[in-house]
């Protein structure tokens, strides 16, 4: 683009990568991956980041790599005990056949908060799969029993599965961030993967897909189903079998 | 994000191993002062409108994001699950600052906002994106753009 006469400026999230690539103009920010403009629902903060990046366009010699001089503000702790989801969600069931019902109950429990999120933010990011959350839940939970031969619409089964999973995760995240309590990204990830039926189902499917005969689902499980950090943590903390396979005491 | 040395494993090793593209040593393009520039956003956040084909693992093409697309019309289908999406779910502008850009145009900080912006899916060898990215220069110039904000996710 620079060669074509288009001046570029960019946000850098990983400084070491930018130092290797050496683009013409870059603003390094100390924010987590996924938040290049820093703080949601803080227009002032976002504008300061944006202006700092755009003002680099006035630099006519380069390359330029500068640092944004603000970090994301520390979240206000909701209590001395830290963040916790205030809703009593269903516990993962001892019987796998109940997983779908428990997942639907979990979604129902979160529904009022998702409605609040949609009304307050005037948007939702749910919808990539084209399914309503309940239908996406039924579709995803069905993989516990067998891999369907086809999905609604023209999508390959693995793509329909992935988009349905992302829709469910978006639904959960939007609902939980509408609740009081200032959940951080780490809180949300920990809650989703350690405390929800959805997280349990996805962890079981991750193991099954990796060891199963469906190559595309195996690839999905390898790269795009469970975050690396979650897998690493579960390797240390997770029981050898999913909780819903554990006989009730 | 913090420097790589502060990133927890195994994400740190993954980021360290990512291949980085070699970019030709091109002098920075010159142009008018910021308050006269027309700015477009090119993101690798895997954004699409609801009507667009979703991104999938290995996608190397782009999607067009019209400047007047509503926040509720933009969704994310990035394949990677190793970054936080909750910020985007709360506020489009933390990933794609289109409202902030329009405000800067209204205040006269920049000249104007492009009619069309573009979205790729990152987490892929950047050189594979080059054919599609190469098309953008011509498209952006047809939109009278002379400044591009590149942003990752």
Contacts between the chains, C-beta under 8 A, distances in Angstrom:
chain1	res1	chain2	res2	distance
A	1	B	29	7.6
A	1	B	133	7.9
A	1	B	136	7.2
A	1	B	137	5.4
A	1	B	140	7.6
A	1	B	148	5.8
A	2	B	26	4.6
A	2	B	27	7.3
A	2	B	28	6.0
A	2	B	29	4.8
A	3	B	24	7.3
A	3	B	26	4.8
A	3	B	29	7.8
A	4	B	29	7.8
A	4	B	137	3.8
A	4	B	138	7.8
A	4	B	141	7.2
A	5	B	29	5.0
A	5	B	31	7.8
A	5	B	141	7.7
A	5	B	146	7.6
A	6	B	29	5.9
A	6	B	137	5.9
A	6	B	140	6.0
A	6	B	141	7.2
A	6	B	145	6.7
A	6	B	146	6.5
A	6	B	147	7.2
A	6	B	148	5.4
A	7	B	28	6.6
A	7	B	29	4.4
A	7	B	30	7.3
A	7	B	31	4.9
A	7	B	37	7.6
A	7	B	146	6.5
A	7	B	147	5.0
A	7	B	148	7.2
A	8	B	29	7.7
A	8	B	147	7.5
A	8	B	148	4.7
A	8	B	149	7.8
A	8	B	150	5.6
A	9	B	147	7.2
A	9	B	148	7.6
A	9	B	149	5.9
A	9	B	150	7.2
A	10	B	149	7.0
A	10	B	150	3.8
A	10	B	151	6.5
A	10	B	152	7.8
A	11	B	149	7.8
A	11	B	150	7.4
A	11	B	151	4.6
A	11	B	152	6.4
A	12	B	152	7.8
A	13	B	1	5.2
A	13	B	152	5.3
A	14	B	1	6.3
A	14	B	4	6.7
A	14	B	15	5.9
A	15	B	3	5.9
A	15	B	4	7.9
A	16	B	3	7.0
A	16	B	4	5.1
A	16	B	15	7.9
A	16	B	16	7.7
A	17	B	15	7.5
A	17	B	18	7.0
A	17	B	20	5.9
A	20	B	20	4.4
A	21	B	20	5.4
A	21	B	21	6.4
A	21	B	23	5.9
A	22	B	23	6.6
A	22	B	25	8.0
A	23	B	23	6.8
A	23	B	150	7.6
A	24	B	26	7.4
A	24	B	28	4.1
A	24	B	29	7.6
A	25	B	28	6.7
A	30	B	1	6.7
A	30	B	2	5.9
A	31	B	1	6.2
A	32	B	1	5.4
A	32	B	83	7.5
A	32	B	84	5.4
A	33	B	1	5.6
A	33	B	82	7.3
A	33	B	83	3.7
A	33	B	84	6.5
A	33	B	153	7.1
A	34	B	83	3.9
A	34	B	84	3.6
A	34	B	85	5.9
A	34	B	86	7.7
A	34	B	87	5.8
A	34	B	88	6.8
A	34	B	95	7.4
A	34	B	153	5.8
A	35	B	84	6.3
A	35	B	87	4.3
A	35	B	94	5.3
A	35	B	95	7.5
A	36	B	94	7.4
A	36	B	95	6.4
A	36	B	151	5.1
A	36	B	152	6.0
A	36	B	153	6.4
A	37	B	93	6.3
A	37	B	94	5.0
A	37	B	95	7.0
A	37	B	97	5.1
A	37	B	100	7.4
A	37	B	151	7.8
A	38	B	94	6.7
A	39	B	87	7.9
A	39	B	94	6.8
A	40	B	86	7.9
A	40	B	87	4.6
A	40	B	88	7.9
A	40	B	90	3.9
A	40	B	91	3.6
A	40	B	93	7.8
A	40	B	94	4.5
A	41	B	90	6.0
A	41	B	91	5.0
A	43	B	93	7.2
A	43	B	99	7.5
A	43	B	100	6.5
A	43	B	103	7.7
A	46	B	93	5.3
A	46	B	94	6.6
A	46	B	97	5.6
A	46	B	100	5.0
A	47	B	100	5.0
A	47	B	103	6.9
A	47	B	104	7.2
A	49	B	97	7.9
A	50	B	97	5.2
A	50	B	100	4.9
A	50	B	101	6.7
A	50	B	104	6.9
A	50	B	149	7.7
A	51	B	104	6.9
A	51	B	109	6.7
A	53	B	149	6.3
A	54	B	34	6.0
A	54	B	39	6.9
A	54	B	104	7.3
A	54	B	109	7.5
A	54	B	110	6.4
A	54	B	147	7.5
A	54	B	149	6.9
A	55	B	34	6.4
A	57	B	31	7.2
A	57	B	34	5.6
A	57	B	37	6.4
A	57	B	147	5.3
A	58	B	33	6.7
A	58	B	34	5.6
A	59	B	28	7.0
A	60	B	28	6.4
A	60	B	30	5.4
A	61	B	28	6.7
A	62	B	27	7.8
A	62	B	28	4.3
A	63	B	28	7.5
A	64	B	28	8.0
A	121	B	90	6.7
A	121	B	91	7.4
A	122	B	71	7.3
A	122	B	72	6.7
A	123	B	70	7.6
A	123	B	71	4.8
A	123	B	72	3.7
A	123	B	92	7.4
A	124	B	72	7.0
A	125	B	74	7.8
A	125	B	75	5.3
A	125	B	76	6.3
A	125	B	85	7.9
A	125	B	88	6.7
A	125	B	89	5.0
A	127	B	50	6.0
A	127	B	75	5.8
A	128	B	54	5.9
A	128	B	75	5.0
A	128	B	76	7.4
A	128	B	77	5.1
A	159	B	54	7.3
A	159	B	56	5.7
A	162	B	56	7.9
A	162	B	79	7.6
A	163	B	54	6.2
A	163	B	77	6.6
A	166	B	76	7.7
A	166	B	77	7.1
A	169	B	85	7.4
A	170	B	85	7.1
A	170	B	89	5.6
A	173	B	85	6.7
A	173	B	86	4.7
A	173	B	89	5.0
A	174	B	89	5.1
A	174	B	90	7.6
A	177	B	86	5.9
A	177	B	89	6.9
A	177	B	90	5.5
A	183	B	86	7.9
A	185	B	84	3.9
A	185	B	86	5.4
A	185	B	87	7.2
A	188	B	84	7.9
A	188	B	86	5.1
A	189	B	84	7.6
A	219	B	57	7.2
A	220	B	57	7.6
A	223	B	57	6.7
A	223	B	79	7.2
A	224	B	57	6.1
A	224	B	79	4.8
A	224	B	80	6.7
A	224	B	81	5.6
A	225	B	81	6.7
A	226	B	81	7.1
A	227	B	81	5.2
A	227	B	82	5.2
A	228	B	10	5.0
A	228	B	11	5.6
A	228	B	14	6.5
A	228	B	82	5.6
A	229	B	8	6.6
A	229	B	10	7.6
A	229	B	11	6.1
A	229	B	82	7.5
A	232	B	8	8.0
A	232	B	9	6.8
A	232	B	10	5.4
